Amino acid sequence: MTDRYAVAGNPVAHSRSPEIHALFAAQTGEDLVYERLLCPLDGFEATVRTFAAAGGRGCNITVPFKFEAHALARRLSPRARLAGACNVLRFDGGADSEDWFGDNSDGVGLARDIERNAGRPMRDRRLLLLGAGGAAAGVLASLIERGPAEIVLANRSVDKAQALVQSHAGFAAEHGVKLRASPLDGTGEGFDMLINGTSASLAGAGVPVPAAALKPGALALDMMYGPAARPFLDWAAAQGFEGRDGLGMLVEQAAEAFFLWRGVMPESAPVLASLRQRLEAEAHT
């Protein structure tokens, strides 16, 4: 039988994950189908269990269920345990969640996109990460693993940023990375990279830190993509920064999930190029 996978979230109709995984499957010859699962806000667990009981092999998790997915998985990867959130579930044991495995591929996806696709090594650089919610929590460990000199976690609520710093303090110390929390208006200057993990773009708000926080020519990346990321990219271009959206991160984290499920690592570059082409075509229709 053809194996079934899905992306679970609310909303989920906009998700590009089915396109991405269809391209991965065609490229690798893996026999699978990939669907969308719209989960009621109070019915994530029931929806996922029903999918697993019907033969589903795994799923990606999108907002707002990444913390619930973490609670459902009885076995966790180290990065998922650190993040406290999962964006990938593998249904080992079928509908019995006692054997489910949870992972978080967001951070490795972001890191690969920055270093491989954008050609920006992070080692010994200074990174400014905006936000202290699930998006920032999901990527922080992977950013630390790349060995930057410093990561400053800036958020409107400094207490939330400090809690995330505290949970990753030992991991950062092991990797020799300076890690601290900051209010949005007190980050300091001279950062090599800005990563926006807040919902500011989605809400149509401006970039929540001053341009002076970044070095000339710095990389400015928004985890959003498509129309939601356009104001951020326009701001980056106006300031002379290298703007980048989250599409590469989306494809790279999907490749990591595909590998977790199938044991085969697909080539991400042609899939990313195809997806960008599709998005550009849609923007002009």
Secondary structure as UniProt FT lines:
FT   STRAND          3..9
FT   TURN            13..14
FT   HELIX           17..28
FT   STRAND          32..38
FT   TURN            41..42
FT   HELIX           44..53
FT   TURN            54..55
FT   STRAND          56..61
FT   TURN            63..64
FT   HELIX           66..72
FT   STRAND          75..76
FT   HELIX           78..83
FT   STRAND          88..90
FT   TURN            92..95
FT   HELIX           97..99
FT   STRAND          101..103
FT   HELIX           106..112
FT   HELIX           113..117
FT   TURN            123..124
FT   STRAND          126..130
FT   HELIX           134..145
FT   STRAND          150..154
FT   HELIX           158..174
FT   TURN            175..176
FT   STRAND          178..182
FT   TURN            184..185
FT   STRAND          191..196
FT   TURN            200..204
FT   HELIX           211..213
FT   STRAND          214..222
FT   HELIX           226..229
FT   HELIX           230..239
FT   STRAND          242..244
FT   HELIX           247..262
FT   HELIX           268..283
//
